Amino acid sequence: MGAWAKVALTVLVVLVPGGFLLALAFAFFRVLRTGWKAAQSGAPGQAVSLRAVVARVDLRDVMRLARRR
């Protein structure tokens, strides 16, 4: 993520009501997408369920990503 995107996300969290929830949702979907890609690459040719991917999402991963961004 570029510097301007980090600034925009910080302004969003500070100024917009509900901005923190938007930032948290953004981090959650980034972690979910990463987990989805890992599950697909780990099991080629097999169906990957969204339920299995969501079950593996850990709040620590989401918060780690949110702090890093």
N, C-alpha and C positions, 0 to 999 in steps of 0.2 A: 504494500500500500504506500502510495506516495505521500510526501509531506503535506501537500494541499488536502489530500483526502483525510489525513489525520486531523488537520485543523478543522475541516468541515465537520467531521464526526464529533470533535470536542465542542464546537459551537452548537451543534444539534443537541447534545446532551445537556449543555448548560442553559440554552435559551428556550428550547421547545418543550412545552409540557408533555411529558411522556417520552422524552428523548432517551432517557436511560433504558426504558423498555424497548425502544426501537434499536438501540445499540446492542442490547442483550439478545434480541431476536436475530440481529445480523450475525452476531458471534455464534449463536446456536445453529443457524443455517450453514455457516461456514464449516463448523465442526461436523454437522450432519452430512454435508457434501463431501468432506474429506473421508468420513467413514464409509459413505456410499461407494466412492471410488476405490477405497482399499478393499471393501468387500467384493466388488466386481473383479478387481485384479487378482484377488486371492482365490477366487472360485470361477475360473473361466468356463463357460458353457453351462453353468448352473444358474438357476433363478435366484436372485437376491431379493429378500422381502424387506420392505420398509420397516416393518415391525422389528425385525432382527437388528437392523442398523440403529433404530431409535433406542432399542434396549441397551446398546453398547455405548451410547452417548453418556459421558460422565460430566457432572456439573463442574468438576475441577478443570476439565479440558476447556469448557466454555469460558470459565473465568480466566484461565490462563491466556486464552486468545484475546479476551476483552482487555486484559491488562497490557498485553503486548501491542495492541493496536492503538 
